[in-house]
Structure formats: C-alpha cells, structure tokens
Amino acid sequence: MKTISVVIEKYAPPGNGLGFYQGKAVFVPRTVVGDEVLVSPEKEKKRYIIGRLEKVVKPGLKRREVLCPHYAECGGCDLLHLAYSDQLELKKDMLLQVLAGAGIQTGVNMIAAPDEFHYRHRALFRRDAETGGVGFLRRRSHQVVAVPECLVLAPALLALLKELRVSSALPEKMLSCHGLASSSGTFAAAVEVGSCCQALSGILESVTENYGFGDLELAASGFAQVNPAITRLMINDLLKHCADACEVAELYGGSGTFSLPLATIARHLTVYESDSAAAARGRRNATRNSFDNVCFISGRVERKTLPDSLDTLVVDPPRSGLDPLVVEKIVKSKASQLIYISCNPATLARDLARLKELDNGFIFDSLTAYDMYAGTTHLEVMAYLKR
Ligand SMILES: C[S@@+](CC[C@H](N)C(=O)[O-])C[C@H]1O[C@@H](n2cnc3c(N)ncnc32)[C@H](O)[C@@H]1O
C-alpha cells in the first residue's frame, strides 16, 4: 500500500499523533506534534485513517532519540520517543480530557516515576509457538516480537527473560509466562499452558515483597503492582487520606498490598477478594505480620454484604472498574469517605459519575495520578470522594 505524508498537529488519546490527509483525520502512534512523517494506512474509513509510522522525514521539537532497539516492533511501550517531562504532560492532558468527558473539571497532582527505566517488576512474557522466541506482543497484533533485552524491565525480570530464552526445560505448549520480581532482586514465574497456570522447575512461584509494613508473599500467577517505588508513594498518600479511619473495608484487596498498611491504622479491616488463592495469601500475610484486626473474605464482592459499621471504603478494581451492583453497595454503605484506586481513567470517570448520581452518593473531592508505567500511555490514579 502507498505511503502518505502527514504533519502531526496534536495528540489524540490513547498515545496517537493526529494529522490530516486530503481532509481525513490520520491517527499515527509514536509521533509527536510537529513531526513530518510518512505513514502506511493500516485501516481506512470514511472520515479517518489509522496509520503505521514508516519514516520520520522531519522530527518535531519534542522527539527524542529512542534507546530501545525493539521500539518500532514491540507493543510494550508507546511513549519512549518523548522526553520524560513531555510524557507526563501528555498523560495529564489525556486524563483531564477523559474526566472532562464525564463532567469532572479538576486539577491533577501528577507524581513522576522515580525511575523512568528498569522499573517494571511484573510482566507477561509471550512465546512464539513456531520459533520459540520470547518477548512481547506487537502493537495491535497477536504476533510475538522476541526481545533479548528491555529498557523498562527490572534487572531480576531481565534475568528471568534470559532463562526463558535459553531454557530447554520449558513446557512444549507454553505460550506465555507471568514474571514477578521483588524489590530485593528475587524473581518468580508461572507459565500458562492452555487455561492452566503451572510452576517452572527450579524457579520460585512467589516472591517476598516489603513496602514498609511487613513481608508480603506475592505470587507470579496472581496480581501484584508493577512498580514498587510508585506503590510506596501511593501507600503513603492512602494512609494520609485514611488518617482518621477506624472501621475500614477494602474491595479488590489482592494479597494485601494496601491491606497491611491500612491495618496499621484501622480498628477493623475487612478485605474482599475474588481470587481465593490471593485471599489465602492475604490471610497468611496478615497473620505472619501479627495483624489480628484484618479479615479476608474470598468471593466476588457483588455477592457479599459490606460490614454494618463502616467509615472508610478503599477500592482498587480491575480495568473494567466497578460493577453497577458494587456502586450501589458502596453508596448504600455507612462509609463517609471513599478512596478509589484505578488503572483505567475511562472506567474511573464513568464510576465517579455513577457514584454521584445515586441518592446520598459520593462527591469527587481530589485526585492524584502516579506514573506507574513510564514509557507507556498507562497511569495509576487515586481519587478521594466524600458524601
Ligand atoms: C487491580 S487488582 C488490585 C489488587 C490489590 N489491591 C493490590 O494492589 O495488590 C484487582 C483485584 O481485584 C480482584 N477482583 C476482580 N474482580 C473482583 C470481584 N468481582 N470481587 C472481588 N475481587 C475482584 C482481582 O483478583 C485482583 O486481585
């Protein structure tokens, strides 16, 4: 297909540059404002084209040299071509646009990543069934791009990646592998074979992490925060919001990343988690750190009853956000404050609107965004709401 020449005029979420060709909008990932680029149209509709960047003819002022040799193919990162301060600006604008779409006009406190590179402690590695190459998926594709090295992985995950690349003991049908590294440099792995997760011989299944509130067992097959340095900053802010909390419920608690810190403040903490293995780890994590004020309840929170006596709610749902049933439970609870942690601004914005529109609902107060995933368009957000 022929290439077309486009000048990028502005940014368009998520992470695209926007230019025009013969009156049609052209969306091109990995471009900056002012770039003159050659683009291959990948998808052409009546009003717009989605294009693939073929060549930068003249770079825009904010373009920087990309240090990753796999950036053009690998779908893992999408903002490495922007200076770090400009990445933050772009993400802030994207967040404000999404919130404005839900009728929320606010300022955003944006917390930069302490480390722009080698911050990532959790990753899903993919293996090409034919070549056996290990890496990440190509952008908008199921094709595996083998990556011998990676700019954002923590050193311990680079060590795991190396093992996966050279090991002759991987299950033949392994298509992906969850990797998790601790701040102290150990790593764990769980491979997916069909719909099952299994251990790899000679490699740990879980690591011990410590965010300053006791040792925390986290499994490679379960959920863990990607960036421990940012997680520590988030815990700090969460505890500030909860300084006067007494009766607390935490929904979507995983294995206790936020539960152990909350347990240092709360009189009682009830944690809800659907994954029974994660909830069991959470119970062990509370016990081994002598928190006898924490109760983990396993099962979907939609089907549970929240405690009668409650002043504070903390929620950290998956990307899909809160089910309408959960929104209703939250609003009907006795809690007077709600801290909503989100990895998806779109569902957060939707839920903030839903939480407000019910009778005696929660009103948005303030919000902080954390650059948990530098080099990508993703963000972690903590919103504070009151009655
Ligand atoms: C974004 S993670 C947060 C985990 C934890 N807060 C942490 O930081 O480690 C979301 C968690 O919610 C759990 N989950 C997903 N759907 C759920 C539901 N309907 N009810 C309860 N927990 C759920 C997942 O298993 C996962 O552990």
The ligand as a MOL file (V3000), in Angstrom:
LIG
                    3D

  0  0  0     0  0            999 V3000
M  V30 BEGIN CTAB
M  V30 COUNTS 27 29 0 0 0
M  V30 BEGIN ATOM
M  V30 1 C -6.1530 -4.1770 40.3910 0
M  V30 2 S -6.0700 -5.6140 41.3760 0 CHG=1
M  V30 3 C -5.7410 -4.9240 42.9460 0
M  V30 4 C -5.1950 -5.8620 43.9960 0
M  V30 5 C -4.5930 -5.2350 45.2400 0
M  V30 6 N -5.2820 -4.0330 45.6360 0
M  V30 7 C -3.1300 -4.9600 45.0540 0
M  V30 8 O -2.7610 -3.7720 44.9300 0
M  V30 9 O -2.3360 -5.8890 45.0340 0 CHG=-1
M  V30 10 C -7.7400 -6.0900 41.4270 0
M  V30 11 C -8.0350 -7.3030 42.2910 0
M  V30 12 O -9.4500 -7.4940 42.3250 0
M  V30 13 C -9.7440 -8.8720 42.2580 0
M  V30 14 N -11.1200 -8.9310 41.7170 0
M  V30 15 C -11.5110 -8.8550 40.4240 0
M  V30 16 N -12.8540 -8.8840 40.3380 0
M  V30 17 C -13.3320 -8.9740 41.6080 0
M  V30 18 C -14.6470 -9.0270 42.1670 0
M  V30 19 N -15.7170 -9.0140 41.3890 0
M  V30 20 N -14.7620 -9.0980 43.5160 0
M  V30 21 C -13.6460 -9.1000 44.3060 0
M  V30 22 N -12.3880 -9.0590 43.8310 0
M  V30 23 C -12.2230 -8.9940 42.4920 0
M  V30 24 C -8.6630 -9.4500 41.3860 0
M  V30 25 O -8.4970 -10.8260 41.6310 0
M  V30 26 C -7.4520 -8.6150 41.7940 0
M  V30 27 O -6.7450 -9.2290 42.8450 0
M  V30 END ATOM
M  V30 BEGIN BOND
M  V30 1 1 1 2
M  V30 2 1 2 3
M  V30 3 1 2 10
M  V30 4 1 3 4
M  V30 5 1 4 5
M  V30 6 1 5 6
M  V30 7 1 5 7
M  V30 8 2 7 8
M  V30 9 1 7 9
M  V30 10 1 10 11
M  V30 11 1 11 12
M  V30 12 1 11 26
M  V30 13 1 12 13
M  V30 14 1 13 14
M  V30 15 1 13 24
M  V30 16 1 14 15
M  V30 17 1 14 23
M  V30 18 2 15 16
M  V30 19 1 16 17
M  V30 20 1 17 18
M  V30 21 2 17 23
M  V30 22 1 18 19
M  V30 23 2 18 20
M  V30 24 1 20 21
M  V30 25 2 21 22
M  V30 26 1 22 23
M  V30 27 1 24 25
M  V30 28 1 24 26
M  V30 29 1 26 27
M  V30 END BOND
M  V30 END CTAB
M  END
